[in-house]
């Protein structure tokens, strides 16, 4: 394994602190790491991909370019969390690695969202690499050939510049802040000016009505605010207000997988976790379901946007 990658993983494992969105055990973390390392070791192209993303994120931050905390399918990898490419721990959030594997198939498209100036930095990082041949046929689109790859021989890196990330430069030093009670009260009141994805009048109405109690509630509202899923909001609200109305399944796995969405099929990761459970297969809905890791990252940005204001308004 690449020595720098190995050193990064070891340092991360020593310093990792769980925030217990979902209580996890050391055994669960070790099993997930083993699963991902087995996948990595099976193809040198996969290792090249992880190393490239890790170096891209690290050098972006050293150039004071903000990287999205969790974009598209990248949060579904524990390796990318440990190497600080993302800031969503997939083990705590019950995000299966199978979604990452599904996305990194033949010639994957890798979306990478960064702040202003990221494209220029990326060009410097991606030039003259030893294990990859990289060309840029159009601005922000990098065609990558992994010279050592077996199955993963090529990929497309799509660099997305999102200027709104520029406001989070303090996170380069402090890290992304967790949801605390004062910030949660702002969401509950719909006091979400400047909070990405939570500013619309309809979302403010939802927040006030739903009275979210946790980060997972905020992620759920964020995911439901979409034409394919908006019709599920009323059912989610009814079940939150009356927990006794939530269906309890005989299969404990179904109850565990669906608990963050009040037993509603909302997330692609839920479909993958239940695909082998009789009478619980959701794969037919997969394309209409929400990528949970992606919406966790988006919600983290909203929390961070409100963080400076959490104690500046009198909260009742």
Phi, psi and omega per residue, in radians:
X1 nan 2.551 3.056
X2 -0.865 2.204 -3.033
X3 -1.083 -0.726 3.140
X4 -1.126 -0.689 3.110
X5 -1.133 -0.761 3.130
X6 -1.068 -0.764 3.121
X7 -1.095 -0.726 3.126
X8 -1.094 -0.764 3.138
X9 -1.100 -0.757 -3.140
X10 -1.112 -0.755 3.116
X11 -1.102 -0.738 -3.125
X12 -1.132 -0.735 -3.135
X13 -1.119 -0.582 3.132
X14 -1.255 -0.533 -3.030
X15 -1.833 -0.111 -3.068
X16 -1.079 2.260 3.058
X17 -2.090 2.248 -3.135
X18 -1.476 2.527 3.123
X19 -1.791 -0.033 2.980
X20 1.028 0.796 2.880
X21 -1.077 -0.723 2.962
X22 -2.273 2.069 -3.129
X23 -0.956 2.302 -3.136
X24 -2.235 2.777 3.119
X25 -1.907 2.847 3.066
X26 -1.037 -0.662 3.122
X27 -1.064 -0.703 3.141
X28 -1.146 -0.720 3.117
X29 -1.141 -0.741 3.140
X30 -1.154 -0.687 3.124
X31 -1.120 -0.708 3.133
X32 -1.175 -0.725 3.119
X33 -1.103 -0.732 3.111
X34 -1.080 -0.758 3.115
X35 -1.013 -0.785 -3.087
X36 -1.305 -0.612 3.107
X37 -1.202 -0.618 3.071
X38 -1.085 -0.736 3.092
X39 -1.118 -0.733 -3.118
X40 -1.121 -0.788 -3.054
X41 -1.214 -0.314 -3.073
X42 -1.312 -0.228 -3.082
X43 -2.709 2.070 3.120
X44 -0.999 -0.475 3.111
X45 -1.117 -0.599 3.123
X46 -1.172 -0.740 3.096
X47 -1.092 -0.715 3.114
X48 -1.057 -0.676 3.127
X49 -1.110 -0.844 -3.128
X50 -1.109 -0.757 3.119
X51 -1.077 -0.746 -3.139
X52 -1.075 -0.813 -3.140
X53 -1.126 -0.691 3.128
X54 -1.116 -0.781 3.133
X55 -1.175 -0.659 3.113
X56 -1.077 -0.825 -3.126
X57 -1.158 -0.767 -3.096
X58 -1.121 -0.779 -3.101
X59 -1.301 -0.499 3.018
X60 -1.073 -0.826 -3.104
X61 -1.170 -0.638 3.110
X62 -1.165 -0.398 3.070
X63 -1.610 0.189 3.130
X64 1.106 0.617 3.022
X65 -1.797 2.214 -3.103
X66 -1.423 2.351 3.092
X67 -1.861 2.363 3.104
X68 -0.921 2.354 -3.081
X69 -1.181 -0.332 3.130
X70 -2.985 1.764 -3.010
X71 -2.087 2.385 3.086
X72 0.969 -2.252 -3.075
X73 -1.620 -0.020 -3.085
X74 -1.088 -0.589 3.121
X75 -1.136 -0.173 -3.131
X76 -1.404 0.016 3.129
X77 -1.886 2.180 3.070
X78 -1.219 -0.587 3.094
X79 -1.075 -0.706 3.136
X80 -1.228 -0.506 3.033
X81 -1.204 -0.798 -3.115
X82 -1.137 -0.519 3.137
X83 -1.633 0.172 3.063
X84 1.126 0.375 2.993
X85 -1.245 -0.670 3.025
X86 -2.130 2.979 3.117
X87 -2.198 0.444 3.078
X88 -1.948 2.061 3.100
X89 -1.405 1.861 -3.046
X90 -1.170 -0.398 3.134
X91 -1.235 -0.747 3.115
X92 -1.153 -0.590 -3.085
X93 -1.638 0.106 3.095
X94 1.050 0.769 3.100
X95 -1.739 1.942 -3.073
X96 -1.254 2.543 3.112
X97 -1.160 -0.346 -3.108
X98 -1.062 -0.497 3.109
X99 -1.235 -0.651 3.076
X100 -1.125 -0.787 3.127
X101 -1.058 -0.727 3.140
X102 -1.059 -0.666 -3.112
X103 -1.363 -0.625 3.126
X104 -1.608 1.165 3.091
X105 -1.732 -2.368 3.128
X106 -1.298 2.139 3.106
X107 0.880 1.112 -3.084
X108 -1.257 2.708 2.972
X109 -1.773 2.144 -3.077
X110 -1.881 1.839 3.126
X111 -1.441 2.340 -3.069
X112 -2.393 1.923 -3.038
X113 -1.757 2.244 -3.080
X114 -2.446 2.953 3.125
X115 -1.390 -3.060 -3.108
X116 -1.044 2.417 3.133
X117 1.597 -0.089 -3.079
X118 -1.146 -0.606 -3.104
X119 -1.125 -0.740 3.140
X120 -1.123 -0.720 3.119
X121 -1.150 -0.724 -3.133
X122 -1.055 -0.703 -3.131
X123 -1.067 -0.683 3.118
X124 -1.183 -0.723 -3.107
X125 -1.163 -0.672 -3.005
X126 -1.525 -0.075 -3.138
X127 -1.492 2.430 3.033
X128 1.183 0.568 3.127
X129 -1.399 2.624 -3.041
X130 -1.457 -0.643 -3.016
X131 -1.728 -0.034 -3.130
X132 -2.367 2.578 2.967
X133 -1.835 2.124 -3.015
X134 -2.239 2.248 3.053
X135 -2.227 2.724 -3.127
X136 -2.089 1.556 -3.092
X137 -1.194 -0.418 3.052
X138 -2.625 2.719 -3.056
X139 -0.931 2.178 3.088
X140 1.474 -0.031 3.141
X141 -2.019 1.995 -3.059
X142 -1.988 2.075 3.081
X143 -1.541 2.102 -3.027
X144 -1.984 2.275 2.996
X145 -1.969 2.102 3.125
X146 -1.501 1.887 -3.023
X147 -1.124 -0.472 -3.127
X148 -1.731 0.020 -3.036
X149 -1.199 2.653 3.089
X150 -1.887 -1.127 3.036
X151 -1.640 -0.796 3.100
X152 -1.511 1.631 -3.079
X153 -1.844 -0.308 -3.138
X154 -2.685 2.749 3.125
X155 -2.761 2.868 3.065
X156 -2.096 2.139 3.066
X157 -1.657 2.072 3.126
X158 -1.850 1.809 -3.111
X159 -1.507 2.110 -3.078
X160 -1.939 2.088 3.105
X161 -1.558 2.140 -3.123
X162 -2.189 1.648 -3.040
X163 -0.978 -0.445 -3.125
X164 -1.095 -0.367 3.095
X165 -1.187 -0.322 -3.070
X166 -1.055 -0.452 -3.094
X167 -1.251 -0.172 -3.087
X168 -1.763 0.504 -3.108
X169 -1.089 -0.446 3.116
X170 -1.137 -0.431 3.138
X171 -1.201 -0.346 3.094
X172 -1.062 -0.508 -3.137
X173 -1.786 -0.733 -3.013
X174 -1.610 -0.390 -3.033
X175 1.493 2.906 -3.140
X176 -1.309 2.232 -3.077
X177 -1.344 2.509 3.072
X178 -1.340 2.859 3.066
X179 -1.231 2.199 3.063
X180 -2.017 3.029 -3.025
X181 -1.108 -0.682 -3.120
X182 -1.143 -0.718 3.115
X183 -1.200 -0.671 3.104
X184 -1.048 -0.642 3.123
X185 -1.118 -0.601 3.069
X186 -1.104 -0.752 3.097
X187 -1.096 -0.768 -3.103
X188 -1.045 -0.608 -3.120
X189 -1.489 -0.093 -3.082
X190 1.268 0.353 3.105
X191 -1.498 1.208 -2.931
X192 -2.036 0.490 3.049
X193 -0.988 2.213 3.109
X194 1.470 -0.038 3.135
X195 -1.579 1.897 -3.093
X196 -0.879 2.348 3.020
X197 1.254 0.011 3.133
X198 -2.209 0.349 -3.022
X199 -1.674 -0.340 -3.039
X200 -1.156 2.736 3.133
X201 -1.058 -0.698 -3.120
X202 -1.155 -0.722 3.122
X203 -1.161 -0.681 3.086
X204 -1.073 -0.703 3.090
X205 -1.081 -0.759 3.098
X206 -1.050 -0.809 -3.092
X207 -1.048 -0.794 -3.115
X208 -1.143 -0.672 -3.091
X209 -1.341 -0.724 -3.060
X210 -1.336 -0.509 -3.129
X211 0.928 1.108 -3.061
X212 -1.020 2.508 -3.086
X213 -1.981 -0.068 -3.037
X214 -2.784 3.002 3.053
X215 -1.091 -0.677 -3.122
X216 -1.132 -0.569 3.059
X217 -1.129 -0.729 3.126
X218 -1.143 -0.719 3.108
X219 -1.082 -0.725 -3.134
X220 -1.077 -0.829 3.135
X221 -1.072 -0.717 3.113
X222 -1.050 -0.769 -3.111
X223 -1.228 -0.596 -3.117
X224 -1.309 -0.352 -3.094
X225 -1.386 1.188 -3.053
X226 -2.705 2.499 -3.084
X227 -0.944 -0.563 -3.122
X228 -1.333 -0.269 -2.997
X229 -2.286 -0.108 -3.023
X230 -1.063 -0.475 -3.120
X231 -1.195 -0.255 -3.129
X232 -1.490 -0.149 -3.057
X233 -1.044 -0.808 -3.076
X234 -1.057 -0.685 3.109
X235 -1.161 -0.734 3.101
X236 -1.059 -0.727 3.129
X237 -1.107 -0.809 -3.141
X238 -1.036 -0.746 -3.104
X239 -1.243 -0.559 3.098
X240 -1.212 -0.701 -3.128
X241 -1.271 -0.482 -3.125
X242 -2.295 1.401 -3.092
X243 -0.967 -0.478 -3.131
X244 -1.142 -0.321 -3.122
X245 -1.439 -0.153 -3.127
X246 -1.282 2.238 -3.114
X247 -1.167 2.343 3.072
X248 -1.874 2.149 -3.103
X249 -1.602 2.694 3.071
X250 -1.182 -0.550 3.137
X251 -1.423 2.015 -3.085
X252 -1.101 -0.554 -3.139
X253 -1.106 -0.717 3.116
X254 -1.068 -0.793 3.134
X255 -1.056 -0.726 -3.124
X256 -1.176 -0.772 -3.064
X257 -1.192 -0.586 -3.066
X258 -1.670 0.020 -3.011
X259 -1.157 -0.603 -3.108
X260 -1.225 -0.232 -3.115
X261 -2.120 0.428 3.078
X262 0.964 0.754 3.094
X263 1.155 0.341 3.056
X264 -1.725 2.500 3.084
X265 -1.399 1.735 -3.028
X266 -1.989 -0.652 -2.922
X267 -1.920 2.538 3.062
X268 -1.064 -0.640 3.140
X269 -1.102 -0.578 3.075
X270 -1.111 -0.741 -3.140
X271 -1.059 -0.733 -3.127
X272 -1.196 -0.653 3.139
X273 -1.203 -0.462 -3.049
X274 -1.908 0.152 -3.017
X275 -1.112 -0.420 -3.134
X276 -1.780 0.120 -3.130
X277 -1.602 2.154 -3.141
X278 -0.966 2.379 3.089
X279 1.123 0.272 3.126
X280 -2.255 0.180 -3.075
X281 -1.206 2.150 -3.118
X282 -1.960 0.138 -3.015
X283 -1.108 -0.435 3.089
X284 -1.149 -0.365 3.126
X285 -1.689 0.010 -2.901
X286 -0.848 -0.838 -3.051
X287 -1.206 -0.313 3.099
X288 -1.683 -0.144 3.126
X289 -1.458 2.807 -3.072
X290 -1.566 2.435 3.000
X291 -1.307 1.819 -2.990
X292 -1.024 -0.786 -3.128
X293 -1.012 -0.694 3.128
X294 -1.076 -0.766 -3.101
X295 -1.299 -0.436 2.994
X296 -1.117 -0.813 3.119
X297 -1.046 -0.751 3.125
X298 -1.107 -0.699 -3.132
X299 -1.211 -0.605 3.056
X300 -1.023 -0.668 3.110
X301 -1.137 -0.690 3.118
X302 -1.138 -0.737 3.093
X303 -1.059 -0.776 -3.123
X304 -1.121 -0.634 -3.141
X305 -1.127 -0.575 -3.129
X306 -1.552 -0.248 -3.055
X307 -0.908 -0.778 -3.105
X308 -1.150 -0.316 -3.034
X309 -1.803 0.050 -2.984
X310 -1.131 -0.476 -3.109
X311 -2.010 0.201 -3.110
X312 -1.698 -0.175 3.114
X313 -2.054 2.388 3.105
X314 -1.161 2.121 -3.092
X315 -1.824 2.325 -3.127
X316 -1.895 nan nan
